[in-house]
């Protein structure tokens, strides 16, 4: 694999190197098979020379579990520890090692499980570790063009070039997992996703949960795939699956811990209320969602409700990916008023500026599509920077003061600005 391969040119690499330059421990976590190990090995071989050790090696794992502190004591210089969630015993030993020597860049850890939600691990390296999330490929990474739609949305100009609706649908079906991207045959891609789910359930989820009763989890995933972009309703989902809500909530925790699902919280002017409002649910990859639903390109074109949900999921994940490297630091929310006005996504910058984004799986846009954005603008006043409707057409159209319709492909396409 050459240095120009997309796996080596991940846009998060700059942030990883910056963290290694001033922080003793850097954790790069994300879903299995999204490219963490390849990127970590590349960094260790080029930009930040380090010894690479994978905990997938049975002998290494045995040595760590026998004597974690002794294992670390035998290492010299910076080290990459891959799949760190397999040996939680190491965190206490790493903490002790860092407390003795706080030199930056000592440890680059990778993990396919979110250690921040695992018991007793979230606090063990507080103040000593920076955490970065790697997602499957973004569309910009696949195109080799690092343009930030988030930065443009908060600036004075917007990208405006578009792409045809079928192009969007093919991207939705493909997703961003490297192994899925490499497979051009849709049947072979679906076969890969099937094996991927089995691996996650048989290994990662069981390692975290240490329980065997996971029979309903594939059905939970499939149901989630058909409901992406909707508000979380545990009672309804549990009823549809005929399982207790307590079991369902545990499943959701496990799916979140393995980065398969992502909850987008509701936005409120009252910071305290954000935590209690109902979040929206998404999967980490639209290719995975499409495979779980057994979708083909033809079915996706015909089923408008499913297409709308997957397009919204596609935009959500692209925004989350870009948030990792964009110069404008933002948080992602959804917006809904008591009277029912809603906006699919709300980006709030650290400075308090707000950009609303509505997603429409249609090639046409009308003024009615901006009603939620107008309500958001009225509620947020001077904090409202811009409202955008992303749709599957190809033209950029202004719809009033700070309101624009843009092709959905503007997320990854750089082009002439629209003021």
Buried (B, 14 or more C-beta within 10 A) or exposed (E): EEEEEBBBBBBBBEBBBEBBEEBBBBBBBBBBBBBBBBBBBBBBBEEBEBEBBBBEEEEBBEBBBEEBBEBBEEBEEBBBBBBBBBBBBBBBBBBEBBEEEEEEBBBBBBBBBBBBEBEEBEEBBEEBBBBBBBBBBBBBBBBEEBBBBBBBBBBEEBBBBBBBBEBBBBBBBBBBBBBBBEBEEBEEBBEBBEEBBEEBBEBBBBBBBEEEEBEBBEBBBBBBBBBBBBBBEEEEBBEBBEBEEEBBEBBBBBBBBBBBBBEBBBBBEEEEEBEEBBBBBBBBBBBBBBBBBEBEBEBBEEBEEBBBBBBBBBBBBBBBBBBBBBEBEBBBBBBBEEEEBBBBBBBBBEEEBBBBBBBBBBEEBEEEBBEBBBBBBEBBEEBBBBBBBBBBBBEBBEBEEBBBBBBBBBBBBBBEEBE
